[in-house]
Amino acid sequence: MNQGLIPTEAVSKLIQELNKLPGIGPKSAQRLAYHLLRTPEEQTGLLAEALLSVKQKTRLCSTCFNITDSESCSICRSDQRDRSKICVVEQPQDILALEHTGSYRGLYHVLHGAISPTEGIGADDLRIRELLERLQGGSTDEVILATNTNLEGEQTAMYLNKVISPLGIRVTRLARGLPFGTELEYADDVTLTHAIEGRQEF
C-alpha cells in the first residue's frame, strides 16, 4: 500500500472528530479531513476561530432559550412581533425553518428536546417549567405546538396540551400538512406555511 495514503495520527484524530458530527459518515469525514489539509492555513484558521467563537460567544436567550449572543434574542427584543402568540419548538434550528417562511410573526419557546422515555428524557429535562412561567403573565392568547411529527414530538405535544389547557389559553397544533416522521428543519417553505396557516385546535 502507498504509505502516502496512510493517515497520520493528527489526520486520524480529525477524521474521528468529524465523524461524530450529525450526518457525517466515515467516508465524508475522510473527505473533509483531506480537504482541510489542502486548504490554505489562513482559511483553516478562520474556520477554527469560527468554531471557538460560536462556543465562547453564544448563549441561550433568557426568555425563549433560542441561541443568541446577548441576554435576549432579536425576536424577543423586537417590538414588531405579536406577543399574544408563542410557538413551541424542539430545537433552535426549527425557528430558522419557521422564520424562513415569513408567515409567523409571534414569539417562540425552545424546549431543547422532546419527551422520550426510551432515552430517559422526561418533561423535567426540557424547558417546560420556564414555558409555564412565561404563560403566567396573562398576555398569551395562543400557544402553537410545533414539535416534530414523530412519536417523541407527539408525546411532547400531548403533554404540553395537558398542562397548558387548564390555564385557559388556546392550544393549537401545526396542520397535518407535515407528514408523520418529518423533522421541522427539513420541511420546505410551502409545507411549513400551510402548516402554520392551517393550524388546528389541539
trRosetta pair geometry for C-beta under 8 A, 3 or more apart (Angstrom, degrees):
i j d omega theta_ij theta_ji phi_ij phi_ji
1 5 6.5 -100 167 58 99 119
1 6 7.0 93 120 -52 123 101
2 5 4.8 78 82 -3 97 106
3 6 5.7 -44 -161 17 50 114
7 11 3.8 -129 -167 95 103 120
7 12 4.7 139 110 -59 122 76
7 15 6.6 -18 -164 -12 173 137
7 33 7.6 15 -128 125 136 144
8 11 4.8 94 49 10 75 101
8 12 6.9 -135 94 -6 38 89
9 12 5.7 -55 -147 37 29 114
9 13 6.4 32 154 -22 63 106
10 13 5.8 -54 -152 33 29 113
10 14 6.6 30 151 -19 63 105
11 14 5.6 -53 -150 35 34 113
11 15 6.4 37 151 -21 66 104
11 33 5.7 107 -164 162 81 128
11 34 7.7 42 -153 -76 123 66
11 37 6.9 3 -107 -71 112 130
12 15 5.7 -52 -149 35 31 113
12 16 6.4 35 151 -21 64 104
13 16 5.6 -52 -151 33 32 114
13 17 6.5 27 154 -15 65 106
14 17 5.9 -58 -148 38 31 107
14 18 6.2 29 155 -17 67 109
14 33 4.6 131 109 -125 115 110
14 36 7.1 -132 174 66 148 142
15 18 5.9 -57 -143 40 28 109
15 19 6.1 35 155 -27 63 110
15 26 7.5 41 171 -155 108 67
15 29 4.8 101 -161 135 67 108
15 30 5.5 24 -128 -87 121 59
15 33 4.7 -49 -74 -38 76 156
16 19 5.7 -58 -151 32 26 116
16 20 7.2 32 150 -27 59 99
16 29 7.6 103 -51 164 11 147
17 20 5.8 -48 -162 18 38 115
18 21 5.9 -38 -170 7 47 115
18 24 5.6 -105 155 148 78 149
18 28 7.7 -140 141 112 114 79
18 29 3.9 150 97 -141 107 90
18 32 5.2 -176 -163 78 154 133
18 33 6.0 -144 7 -56 149 92
19 24 5.9 -140 -121 115 31 100
19 25 7.1 4 -137 174 84 21
19 26 5.7 19 -117 -94 126 53
19 29 3.9 -34 -66 -61 75 163
20 24 7.7 4 55 69 28 116
21 24 4.2 42 73 17 98 131
21 29 7.7 153 33 -93 100 98
23 28 7.9 -47 133 82 66 167
24 28 4.8 -132 -151 96 69 124
24 29 5.2 95 156 -66 108 84
24 32 7.1 -28 -146 -3 128 145
25 28 5.1 92 50 15 68 103
25 29 6.8 -126 101 -8 33 93
26 29 5.7 -58 -146 36 28 113
26 30 6.4 30 155 -21 64 105
27 30 5.6 -54 -151 34 32 113
27 31 6.5 31 152 -18 65 104
28 31 5.7 -53 -148 36 34 112
28 32 6.3 33 154 -18 66 106
29 32 5.8 -54 -147 38 29 110
29 33 6.3 32 154 -23 63 107
30 33 5.8 -55 -148 34 29 113
30 34 6.5 18 159 -9 64 107
31 34 6.2 -62 -148 42 28 102
31 35 6.1 33 152 -24 65 109
32 35 5.4 -54 -146 35 31 116
32 36 6.4 32 155 -20 65 104
33 36 5.9 -55 -153 34 29 110
33 37 6.7 35 147 -24 62 103
34 37 5.2 -43 -149 28 40 120
34 38 6.7 34 154 -14 65 103
35 38 6.0 -63 -156 39 32 105
35 39 6.4 42 146 -35 66 105
36 39 5.3 -45 -145 20 37 120
36 44 5.6 93 -166 -109 90 119
36 47 7.7 -104 -125 63 110 160
39 43 4.8 -104 168 82 110 124
39 44 5.2 127 96 -52 118 96
40 43 4.8 88 66 6 84 104
40 44 7.3 -164 93 -2 43 86
41 44 5.8 -58 -146 42 35 106
41 45 6.1 44 152 -28 67 106
42 45 5.5 -55 -153 32 29 118
42 46 6.8 32 150 -21 62 101
43 46 5.7 -48 -153 29 35 112
43 47 6.8 36 148 -17 63 102
44 47 5.4 -49 -151 35 39 115
44 48 6.3 43 149 -21 67 103
45 48 5.6 -52 -147 36 32 112
45 49 6.3 34 152 -20 65 105
46 49 5.6 -52 -147 36 31 113
46 50 6.3 34 153 -21 64 105
47 50 5.7 -54 -148 34 30 112
47 51 6.5 32 153 -20 64 105
48 51 5.8 -54 -150 34 31 112
48 52 6.5 26 154 -13 65 107
49 52 5.9 -59 -149 41 31 107
49 53 5.9 32 154 -24 67 111
50 53 5.6 -54 -141 36 29 114
50 54 6.4 30 160 -23 63 104
51 54 6.2 -54 -149 30 26 108
51 55 7.0 17 154 -9 59 108
52 55 6.0 -66 -157 40 33 106
52 56 5.9 14 157 -9 72 118
53 56 5.9 -66 -136 46 29 101
53 57 5.2 -11 -180 11 71 122
54 57 7.0 -54 -106 49 17 89
54 58 5.6 1 -170 -5 55 127
55 58 7.2 -45 -105 36 10 97
57 69 5.4 4 149 -133 94 107
58 67 5.4 0 -176 -172 124 100
58 68 7.0 144 -154 77 76 24
58 69 5.7 -61 -102 -86 57 71
59 67 7.7 147 78 -152 26 58
59 68 6.3 -37 70 71 72 74
59 69 7.1 107 21 -123 82 28
59 70 8.0 -146 50 50 112 8
60 65 4.7 -5 -178 -145 118 61
60 66 7.2 141 -154 67 66 25
60 67 6.7 -51 -102 -98 54 45
60 68 7.2 70 -166 26 16 87
60 110 7.9 -131 -150 69 108 129
61 64 4.9 6 90 51 134 76
61 65 5.8 -107 59 -47 81 12
61 66 4.7 23 4 48 128 74
61 67 7.5 -36 -20 9 87 4
61 68 4.7 80 -69 -2 84 132
61 71 7.6 65 -144 139 57 40
61 72 5.5 53 -151 -146 96 43
61 73 4.0 -56 -82 -19 135 97
61 76 5.8 144 -175 0 138 142
62 71 5.5 -19 -3 177 125 77
62 72 6.1 -64 38 -79 92 69
63 72 5.7 30 3 -125 116 98
63 73 7.6 -119 51 22 101 87
63 76 4.5 134 61 -136 141 151
63 134 7.2 92 -171 -104 78 123
64 73 6.4 -67 51 27 115 125
64 75 7.0 -34 28 82 158 116
64 76 5.5 -164 -5 -65 114 120
64 107 6.4 -149 -85 171 133 99
64 108 5.0 77 -170 87 141 77
64 109 5.2 -123 -146 -101 78 47
64 110 6.0 79 149 3 80 85
65 109 6.9 49 33 -165 102 58
65 110 4.3 -130 93 62 97 99
65 111 7.9 117 83 -52 143 10
65 112 6.4 -88 150 -32 135 111
65 127 5.1 -100 -13 -105 166 171
65 130 7.0 99 -36 95 125 154
66 73 4.5 -5 75 -46 119 163
66 75 6.7 57 24 34 162 123
66 76 7.7 -177 29 -22 119 108
66 92 5.3 116 -147 -123 65 98
66 95 5.8 7 -119 -11 121 167
66 108 6.2 68 -57 86 121 128
66 110 5.4 135 -74 -18 56 133
67 73 7.4 83 79 -98 32 123
67 92 4.7 40 -8 -141 99 163
68 71 7.8 -39 106 73 137 17
68 72 6.8 -72 146 134 174 20
68 73 3.9 -139 -74 -90 128 74
68 74 7.3 170 -122 -13 110 67
70 73 7.7 153 60 -88 85 31
72 76 4.5 -114 -177 88 108 124
72 77 5.1 131 108 -57 120 92
73 76 5.1 91 56 13 76 101
73 77 7.0 -149 95 -4 38 93
74 77 5.7 -60 -143 42 32 111
74 78 6.2 48 156 -44 66 101
75 78 5.8 -44 -150 12 29 118
75 81 6.2 78 -176 -69 73 152
75 95 7.5 -113 -24 -170 159 134
75 99 8.0 -110 -86 -92 129 129
75 107 6.5 135 143 -132 107 63
75 108 6.3 25 116 16 154 106
76 107 6.6 63 -99 -138 65 111
78 81 4.8 91 90 -16 109 103
80 105 7.3 -86 136 -168 82 111
81 105 5.8 -168 -134 163 58 71
81 106 6.2 86 179 -157 96 20
81 107 5.7 94 148 -66 138 72
82 85 5.2 28 108 23 111 105
82 105 5.2 83 -2 104 102 90
82 106 4.5 -53 72 -94 97 69
82 107 7.5 -129 81 -16 58 73
83 106 7.5 149 -84 -151 15 74
83 107 6.1 42 -123 -26 53 123
83 139 5.9 -19 132 143 107 125
83 140 7.8 -96 150 -86 65 64
84 106 7.3 -88 66 -124 55 110
84 139 6.5 -112 -100 156 60 72
84 140 6.2 138 -164 -135 44 35
84 141 4.2 11 174 12 107 106
84 142 6.7 54 135 21 84 84
85 104 8.0 -128 116 -166 139 94
85 106 3.1 -77 86 -117 107 150
85 107 6.6 160 90 29 60 71
85 140 7.2 115 -94 -149 15 80
85 141 6.8 -38 -70 59 63 86
85 142 4.9 -11 -113 69 82 100
85 143 7.8 164 -158 -89 57 27
85 144 6.5 25 -176 -12 104 109
86 106 6.4 -134 -73 148 23 122
86 107 5.0 -28 -105 81 69 97
86 108 6.8 122 -162 -127 69 11
86 109 5.3 30 175 -15 116 110
86 131 7.6 156 139 -151 147 95
86 134 6.9 111 -95 120 162 135
86 135 7.6 -109 26 -81 150 88
86 140 5.6 -23 -6 -132 111 130
86 142 7.6 -180 31 96 60 57
86 143 5.3 -17 69 -115 94 72
86 144 7.1 -170 93 25 43 75
87 98 6.7 -177 129 168 157 169
87 104 6.2 22 -41 177 153 147
87 106 5.8 125 -19 80 96 116
87 107 7.2 179 19 92 74 43
87 108 5.2 -35 67 -108 87 68
87 109 7.4 176 82 22 40 70
87 143 7.9 153 -94 -167 25 52
87 144 4.3 -22 -110 68 73 112
87 146 5.3 19 -180 -2 98 130
88 108 7.6 139 -92 -166 26 62
88 109 4.9 -23 -106 67 72 100
88 111 6.5 54 -179 -40 96 105
88 131 6.6 31 -108 -128 120 146
88 143 6.2 24 -19 -179 114 98
88 144 6.8 -179 17 84 71 54
88 145 5.4 -19 59 -116 112 53
88 146 6.2 164 74 31 52 75
88 147 6.9 -16 112 -47 96 83
88 160 6.5 -176 92 -152 167 162
89 92 7.9 121 100 -88 126 17
89 94 3.7 -173 -174 93 134 136
89 95 6.0 -165 40 -55 159 70
89 98 7.2 -133 -74 -10 139 136
89 108 6.2 -20 10 -161 110 111
89 109 7.4 158 25 77 65 49
89 110 5.8 -26 73 -108 89 65
89 111 7.0 -151 95 9 39 88
89 146 5.0 -25 -87 85 76 107
89 147 7.1 159 -141 -85 36 46
89 184 6.7 -101 -143 58 108 168
90 94 5.9 101 46 -22 72 148
90 110 7.5 16 123 -158 16 69
90 111 5.4 -43 -126 54 44 110
90 112 7.5 150 173 -57 55 4
90 113 6.3 -75 -167 125 91 3
90 114 5.2 -29 -121 -54 124 95
90 147 5.5 85 -50 -133 100 73
90 148 5.9 -27 -6 -15 145 96
90 153 6.8 -77 -53 -105 134 93
90 156 7.4 93 -91 83 100 169
90 184 7.4 158 29 15 103 127
91 94 5.2 114 64 -10 70 100
91 110 6.7 33 -157 -155 13 107
91 111 8.0 -50 -52 59 42 76
91 112 6.8 79 -104 -114 58 40
91 113 7.7 71 -71 -57 82 34
91 185 7.3 -39 76 -42 120 125
92 95 5.7 -43 -168 20 50 114
92 96 7.4 51 142 -17 69 97
92 110 5.6 5 -72 -120 63 153
93 96 5.3 -40 -159 27 50 118
93 97 6.8 53 146 -20 69 99
93 185 4.6 12 128 -100 110 137
94 97 5.6 -50 -154 33 40 114
94 98 6.5 32 152 -13 69 106
94 110 7.7 154 49 -116 108 91
94 146 6.6 154 162 121 131 114
94 184 4.3 43 -130 89 99 139
94 185 5.8 -93 -85 -59 54 83
95 98 5.9 -60 -147 42 32 105
95 99 5.9 31 157 -20 69 111
95 108 5.3 11 -106 -122 114 171
95 110 7.0 -58 -37 -76 119 110
96 99 5.9 -58 -141 39 26 110
96 100 6.3 36 157 -31 62 105
96 185 7.1 38 67 -126 103 93
97 100 5.9 -53 -155 23 26 116
97 101 7.6 28 149 -23 57 97
97 184 5.2 163 72 144 154 87
97 185 4.8 -149 -48 -117 134 45
97 186 7.9 -39 -109 -2 142 23
97 187 6.4 83 -179 53 135 87
97 192 6.2 -164 151 -99 96 158
98 101 6.0 -49 -165 20 40 111
98 104 5.4 -22 166 37 108 139
98 108 7.9 147 68 -94 143 124
98 146 6.8 14 -74 177 140 164
98 184 7.3 -17 -46 173 91 124
98 192 6.3 -151 -106 177 56 131
98 196 7.0 116 -146 -75 98 131
99 102 7.5 43 172 -68 45 44
99 104 7.4 -87 -89 64 44 98
100 189 5.9 -105 119 -99 101 103
100 192 7.8 64 72 71 93 154
101 104 6.9 55 74 4 113 89
101 189 4.9 161 -101 -155 75 81
101 192 4.8 -135 -63 100 140 114
101 193 4.6 180 -165 -71 126 83
101 196 6.7 157 100 4 155 142
103 192 7.6 163 39 119 126 86
103 193 4.6 121 -18 -131 155 83
103 196 5.0 142 106 77 120 143
103 197 6.3 -69 173 -50 138 95
104 144 7.9 -122 -135 60 133 164
104 196 5.2 -114 -60 -153 107 147
106 142 7.9 -91 -110 77 162 102
106 144 7.4 126 59 10 149 125
109 127 6.9 -153 170 108 94 119
109 130 7.6 178 -158 104 115 98
109 131 4.9 94 166 -106 155 101
109 134 6.7 -158 -94 37 133 159
110 127 6.5 50 94 42 58 147
111 114 6.9 77 102 -80 140 51
111 126 4.4 -5 -177 -170 96 118
111 127 5.2 -159 -135 42 40 88
111 128 6.7 25 -129 -59 100 72
111 131 7.6 -20 -90 -40 80 134
111 147 7.5 4 15 -97 146 102
111 156 7.0 85 161 -169 175 140
112 126 6.3 172 64 -139 75 69
112 127 5.8 82 19 -14 101 109
113 116 7.7 -99 171 5 103 109
113 121 5.7 -121 158 -170 136 147
113 125 6.5 -44 79 117 150 103
113 126 5.3 -134 68 -96 98 95
114 121 7.1 80 85 109 44 138
114 126 7.5 46 -101 -86 17 140
114 147 6.0 111 -110 -159 116 121
114 148 6.8 -77 -61 33 152 103
114 152 3.9 99 112 146 130 107
114 153 5.5 -63 -130 -78 151 50
114 155 7.1 105 163 65 101 96
114 156 4.4 -98 -152 -39 84 142
115 121 6.1 -166 -141 110 33 90
115 122 6.3 24 -135 -143 89 32
115 123 6.0 -6 -93 -67 117 64
115 126 7.1 -74 -62 -17 71 137
115 152 6.3 180 72 -162 53 76
115 155 4.8 -116 82 114 113 112
115 156 4.6 162 13 -80 95 76
115 159 5.9 83 -19 1 156 150
116 119 4.2 19 112 33 121 107
116 120 7.6 -2 96 38 82 31
116 121 4.4 39 47 48 85 110
116 152 4.6 -16 -79 -117 96 119
116 155 7.5 134 -80 63 46 144
117 120 7.3 37 -168 -79 35 25
117 121 7.6 -103 -62 54 22 58
117 122 7.3 50 -93 -83 65 76
121 125 4.9 -112 -153 70 72 149
121 126 7.4 72 171 -46 103 94
122 125 5.5 108 55 0 58 101
123 126 6.1 -67 -159 36 40 106
123 128 5.2 -41 -176 29 89 156
123 159 5.9 -148 -88 164 120 148
124 128 7.7 -80 -87 44 26 114
124 129 7.5 35 -129 -32 59 117
126 156 7.5 97 -50 -134 173 117
127 130 4.7 -38 -176 40 87 121
127 131 6.2 101 125 -30 79 92
128 131 5.4 -50 -150 31 38 115
128 132 6.5 37 153 -18 68 102
128 159 7.7 -47 -119 123 153 117
128 160 7.0 -138 -128 -97 111 86
128 163 7.3 64 175 70 121 157
129 132 5.8 -54 -152 36 32 110
129 133 6.5 36 149 -21 64 105
130 133 5.5 -51 -150 34 35 116
130 134 6.6 40 150 -22 64 100
131 134 5.7 -52 -155 31 34 113
131 135 6.6 30 150 -19 65 107
131 160 7.7 -28 107 -134 154 109
132 135 5.6 -55 -149 36 35 113
132 136 7.0 52 149 -38 62 93
132 163 6.6 -64 -88 144 123 121
132 164 7.6 -140 -101 -90 81 73
132 167 7.9 -172 -144 -60 81 145
133 136 5.8 -39 -160 7 37 118
134 137 6.6 -38 178 1 45 112
134 140 7.2 68 131 -34 90 142
135 140 5.4 -72 -125 46 70 142
135 143 7.2 -23 -98 -65 126 129
135 164 6.7 -137 -122 -132 171 92
135 167 5.7 26 143 164 128 168
135 169 6.2 -86 -158 -26 121 159
137 140 7.0 88 65 -8 96 91
140 143 6.6 40 161 -60 129 83
140 169 5.8 11 110 -131 99 135
141 169 6.8 168 -178 -145 20 82
141 170 6.2 10 152 25 68 110
142 169 6.9 169 -99 175 21 89
142 170 4.5 -30 -106 77 77 107
142 171 7.6 162 -158 -86 62 24
142 172 6.2 2 -170 5 111 110
143 160 7.4 -136 134 156 137 117
143 164 5.5 -78 42 -174 154 157
143 169 5.7 60 -8 131 103 125
143 170 7.3 172 24 89 64 55
143 171 5.2 -16 67 -111 98 71
143 172 7.4 170 85 28 49 66
144 172 5.2 -22 -112 72 68 97
144 173 7.6 144 -164 -101 61 18
144 174 7.0 72 175 -59 101 72
144 196 7.6 29 -172 -137 153 75
144 199 5.9 -45 -135 -147 108 163
145 157 4.4 107 159 -131 144 97
145 160 5.8 152 -104 82 123 140
145 161 6.9 -52 -41 -58 152 89
145 171 6.6 31 -23 -177 110 93
145 172 7.0 -167 18 92 78 43
145 173 4.9 -26 64 -105 105 70
145 174 7.2 -115 90 -7 61 76
145 202 6.5 59 16 -88 132 126
146 174 5.2 74 -113 -37 73 122
146 184 6.4 69 158 -103 98 147
147 152 7.9 -126 167 114 122 71
147 153 3.8 170 137 -158 99 86
147 154 7.4 -167 98 -52 123 26
147 156 4.8 172 -125 81 165 122
147 157 4.9 -145 37 -55 127 95
147 160 7.8 160 -25 6 131 140
148 152 7.1 26 66 77 111 91
148 153 3.6 -143 69 -66 64 145
148 182 6.9 -154 -162 94 84 53
148 183 5.2 -21 -125 -117 128 56
148 184 5.8 -117 -92 -20 75 87
149 153 5.8 -70 -58 85 14 144
149 154 7.2 51 -151 -56 45 92
149 174 7.9 -98 -61 76 106 117
149 176 7.9 113 -124 -132 143 64
149 178 4.8 166 -18 117 144 113
149 179 6.8 162 95 101 144 33
149 180 5.1 -122 144 -122 108 41
149 181 6.4 -36 101 13 88 26
149 182 5.1 26 48 46 113 83
150 153 5.0 90 46 13 65 107
150 154 7.0 -130 96 -7 29 92
150 180 7.0 111 -95 177 46 69
150 181 5.3 67 -93 -114 89 41
150 182 7.7 -167 -47 42 85 34
150 183 7.5 -7 -20 -73 122 71
151 154 5.9 -58 -147 36 27 110
151 155 6.4 28 155 -20 64 106
152 155 5.7 -53 -148 35 31 112
152 156 6.3 30 154 -19 64 107
153 156 5.7 -56 -149 37 30 112
153 157 6.3 30 154 -19 65 106
154 157 5.7 -53 -145 36 32 111
154 158 6.3 32 156 -19 65 105
155 158 5.9 -56 -150 36 29 111
155 159 6.5 28 153 -18 63 107
156 159 5.8 -56 -150 36 31 111
156 160 6.3 29 154 -18 66 107
157 160 5.7 -55 -145 38 31 110
157 161 6.3 34 155 -22 65 105
157 173 6.0 60 -168 -113 139 116
157 202 7.1 -161 165 -135 102 124
158 161 5.8 -51 -148 34 30 113
158 162 6.5 33 152 -22 62 106
159 162 5.7 -57 -154 32 32 114
159 163 6.6 12 157 -6 67 108
160 163 6.2 -66 -146 44 31 98
160 164 5.7 15 163 -10 71 119
160 171 7.3 167 122 -146 92 133
161 164 6.2 -64 -131 44 23 101
161 165 5.8 34 171 -34 64 111
161 171 5.1 148 -122 134 78 156
161 202 4.4 -150 -112 135 131 151
162 165 6.7 -42 -135 20 16 112
163 166 7.3 -57 -169 25 31 105
164 167 5.7 -58 -170 25 50 117
164 169 5.7 -69 169 66 97 113
164 171 5.2 119 94 -80 126 127
165 169 7.6 -121 -109 58 26 68
165 171 5.8 -70 -75 0 78 135
165 202 7.7 -121 -72 70 112 125
170 201 7.3 -83 -166 -117 91 86
171 201 7.3 76 80 -161 62 62
171 202 4.4 -34 115 9 102 130
172 199 4.3 73 150 146 127 116
172 200 6.1 160 -156 80 89 26
172 201 5.9 -61 -104 -97 73 31
172 202 6.1 -163 -120 -37 18 79
173 199 6.3 177 81 -159 31 87
173 200 5.8 -23 56 62 83 80
173 201 7.9 16 13 119 83 16
173 202 5.0 102 -28 -98 103 79
174 177 7.7 -88 155 42 94 87
174 178 6.1 34 119 2 125 129
174 195 4.1 21 -180 166 106 106
174 196 6.5 -32 -125 -77 93 45
174 199 5.4 -55 -111 -103 33 91
175 178 7.5 128 89 4 57 82
175 194 6.4 -88 69 136 135 76
175 195 4.7 -152 50 -136 82 50
175 196 7.8 -74 11 6 98 15
175 197 7.6 -31 -4 72 135 55
175 198 3.4 17 -54 98 157 102
175 199 5.6 -112 -36 -81 77 33
175 200 6.0 100 -97 -19 69 95
176 195 7.9 167 22 -119 9 88
177 191 5.3 -178 138 -161 110 73
177 194 4.3 114 -74 102 172 115
177 195 4.5 -129 53 -70 110 79
177 198 6.4 101 -23 53 117 134
178 182 4.8 -135 -180 63 93 139
178 184 7.6 -25 -130 -97 148 65
178 187 5.9 -49 -117 -102 100 146
178 191 6.3 106 -86 159 64 113
178 192 7.7 47 -76 -92 106 56
178 195 5.2 36 -31 -99 99 143
179 182 5.0 105 64 -35 73 117
182 186 6.8 -139 -168 73 80 100
182 187 5.6 65 165 -73 128 103
183 186 5.1 63 73 16 91 107
183 187 7.6 -156 91 -27 44 85
184 187 5.8 -48 -154 10 38 116
184 192 7.4 82 -161 -107 80 114
187 191 4.9 -115 -180 88 105 124
187 192 5.0 125 111 -58 120 94
187 195 7.5 -3 156 -2 157 147
188 191 5.0 89 60 12 79 105
188 192 7.0 -153 94 -5 37 92
189 192 5.8 -62 -146 41 29 109
189 193 6.1 32 157 -24 67 107
190 193 5.7 -53 -147 33 29 112
190 194 6.5 26 156 -14 63 105
191 194 6.0 -58 -152 39 29 108
191 195 6.2 30 151 -22 65 110
192 195 5.4 -55 -145 36 32 115
192 196 6.3 31 156 -19 67 103
193 196 5.9 -55 -150 35 30 108
193 197 6.2 17 158 -9 66 111
194 197 6.0 -60 -138 45 29 104
194 198 5.5 2 169 4 68 120
195 198 6.4 -65 -129 52 19 93
195 199 7.0 54 156 -71 56 75
196 199 6.1 -19 -164 -36 30 108
